[in-house]
Amino acid sequence: MLQWENLRAVKMTDLIIVGAGGHGKVVADIAQKQKRWKAIMFLDDRFPELSSVFNLPVVAQLSHINCFQTENTDFVVAIGDNQTRLVWSNKIIEQGLSLVSVIDPSAVISHSAQIGAGTVILPNVVINADAFLGIANIINTSAVVDHDCQLCEGVHLSPGAILGGSVTLGSCCWIGISVSVKQGACIGANTIVGVGAAVVNDLPDNIVAVGVPAKEISMNKL
Ligand SMILES: CC(C)(COP(=O)(O)OP(=O)(O)OC[C@H]1O[C@@H](n2cnc3c(N)ncnc32)[C@H](O)[C@@H]1OP(=O)(O)O)[C@@H](O)C(=O)NCCC(=O)NCCS
């Protein structure tokens, strides 16, 4: 059992959330529930006009990230755009800063699943055995990632999306609200699957697909 003196010796870190928009607020909510950080604050390019969100301070613009070279600060990037989130997450890693995942306590995650740094997992998510999630993913509210799925980096799985077993998602792909993906399907990098689609075959890189079954409607112009 920890004694009070030992507890005081534990160094608690701060959490800096990069991006104070809608997704930033969601990440802050989850981080506060985790009770793991001494203080939580934001970086956002609207600083100094934007000085707080909820009761949490916005302390600087994104370009000032270099000023936080401290071993007692964790970072997570809460920017909805997949490419931008991945770029900033990689900058944090390259600078030797601590990029952390933020996971809602209600999520059910297999002990054999691997969750990459900077990945955010929202309420009521289920991640099953041997799933692998790369860095800087968003696994949104009530999404399901079944066994042996492989999610690359910068992926966004929207609310209520369901991946059957052994699905592969390429870098920065965006799976819309309530999409279902058949077991074993592969979806390419930078591909968007629209709300409500059912993916039953593989989809290539850089397309937008919608419908049941999902079909390409255009290229993803990024
Ligand atoms: C697929 C998507 C990216 C297309 O967006 P877009 O490029 O702006 O396309 P548009 O809205 O101009 O629609 C183009 C056509 O596709 C149709 N379409 C768009 N989304 C569709 C969908 N999900 N299912 C079926 N048809 C769809 C439109 O009705 C339109 O058809 P039309 O040309 O016959 O009128 C977008 O509709 C979508 O589903 N985004 C995901 C949103 C999401 O999940 N958000 C999560 C937030 S957490």
The ligand as a Tripos MOL2 file, in Angstrom:
@<TRIPOS>MOLECULE
LIG
   48    50     1     0     0
SMALL
NO_CHARGES

@<TRIPOS>ATOM
      1 C1        -19.1620   11.0210  -48.0790 C.3       1 LIG1
      2 C2        -18.9770   12.4820  -47.7670 C.3       1 LIG1
      3 C3        -17.5200   12.7370  -47.3270 C.3       1 LIG1
      4 C4        -19.2780   13.2350  -49.0460 C.3       1 LIG1
      5 O1        -19.1280   14.6010  -48.8210 O.3       1 LIG1
      6 P1        -19.0150   15.5840  -50.0720 P.3       1 LIG1
      7 O2        -17.8080   15.2620  -50.8850 O.co2     1 LIG1
      8 O3        -19.1470   16.9720  -49.5460 O.co2     1 LIG1
      9 O4        -20.2170   15.1590  -50.9940 O.3       1 LIG1
     10 P2        -21.6430   15.8510  -51.2070 P.3       1 LIG1
     11 O5        -22.3050   16.1630  -49.9010 O.co2     1 LIG1
     12 O6        -21.4530   16.9630  -52.1970 O.co2     1 LIG1
     13 O7        -22.4460   14.6750  -51.8970 O.3       1 LIG1
     14 C5        -22.1110   14.1480  -53.1880 C.3       1 LIG1
     15 C6        -23.1650   13.1100  -53.5350 C.3       1 LIG1
     16 O8        -22.9980   11.9620  -52.7030 O.3       1 LIG1
     17 C7        -24.1980   11.7490  -51.9250 C.3       1 LIG1
     18 N1        -23.7730   11.3670  -50.5870 N.ar      1 LIG1
     19 C8        -22.9920   12.0740  -49.7510 C.ar      1 LIG1
     20 N2        -22.7870   11.3840  -48.6120 N.ar      1 LIG1
     21 C9        -23.4470   10.2270  -48.7560 C.ar      1 LIG1
     22 C10       -23.6060    9.1030  -47.9160 C.ar      1 LIG1
     23 N3        -23.0180    9.0440  -46.7140 N.pl3     1 LIG1
     24 N4        -24.3370    8.0650  -48.3670 N.ar      1 LIG1
     25 C11       -24.9210    8.1180  -49.5980 C.ar      1 LIG1
     26 N5        -24.8110    9.1590  -50.4420 N.ar      1 LIG1
     27 C12       -24.0720   10.2010  -50.0160 C.ar      1 LIG1
     28 C13       -24.9390   13.0680  -51.9370 C.3       1 LIG1
     29 O9        -26.3250   12.8830  -51.7370 O.3       1 LIG1
     30 C14       -24.5970   13.5880  -53.3100 C.3       1 LIG1
     31 O10       -25.3990   12.9220  -54.2490 O.3       1 LIG1
     32 P3        -25.9470   13.7000  -55.5730 P.3       1 LIG1
     33 O11       -24.7080   14.1060  -56.3310 O.co2     1 LIG1
     34 O12       -26.7670   12.6590  -56.2680 O.co2     1 LIG1
     35 O13       -26.7260   14.8570  -55.0730 O.co2     1 LIG1
     36 C15       -19.9030   12.9680  -46.6030 C.3       1 LIG1
     37 O14       -21.2620   13.0460  -47.0340 O.3       1 LIG1
     38 C16       -19.8450   12.0700  -45.3950 C.2       1 LIG1
     39 O15       -20.5740   11.0790  -45.2560 O.2       1 LIG1
     40 N6        -18.8980   12.4010  -44.4490 N.am      1 LIG1
     41 C17       -18.6810   11.6930  -43.2250 C.3       1 LIG1
     42 C18       -19.2630   12.5030  -42.0420 C.3       1 LIG1
     43 C19       -18.9930   11.8570  -40.7200 C.2       1 LIG1
     44 O16       -19.0260   10.6650  -40.5580 O.2       1 LIG1
     45 N7        -18.7050   12.6700  -39.7310 N.am      1 LIG1
     46 C20       -18.2810   12.2050  -38.4400 C.3       1 LIG1
     47 C21       -18.0190   13.3610  -37.5310 C.3       1 LIG1
     48 S1        -17.4480   12.8370  -35.9780 S.3       1 LIG1
@<TRIPOS>BOND
     1     1     2 1
     2     2     3 1
     3     2     4 1
     4     2    36 1
     5     4     5 1
     6     5     6 1
     7     6     7 2
     8     6     8 1
     9     6     9 1
    10     9    10 1
    11    10    11 2
    12    10    12 1
    13    10    13 1
    14    13    14 1
    15    14    15 1
    16    15    16 1
    17    15    30 1
    18    16    17 1
    19    17    18 1
    20    17    28 1
    21    18    19 ar
    22    18    27 ar
    23    19    20 ar
    24    20    21 ar
    25    21    22 ar
    26    21    27 ar
    27    22    23 1
    28    22    24 ar
    29    24    25 ar
    30    25    26 ar
    31    26    27 ar
    32    28    29 1
    33    28    30 1
    34    30    31 1
    35    31    32 1
    36    32    33 2
    37    32    34 1
    38    32    35 1
    39    36    37 1
    40    36    38 1
    41    38    39 2
    42    38    40 1
    43    40    41 1
    44    41    42 1
    45    42    43 1
    46    43    44 2
    47    43    45 1
    48    45    46 1
    49    46    47 1
    50    47    48 1
@<TRIPOS>SUBSTRUCTURE
     1 LIG1         1 GROUP 0 **** ****
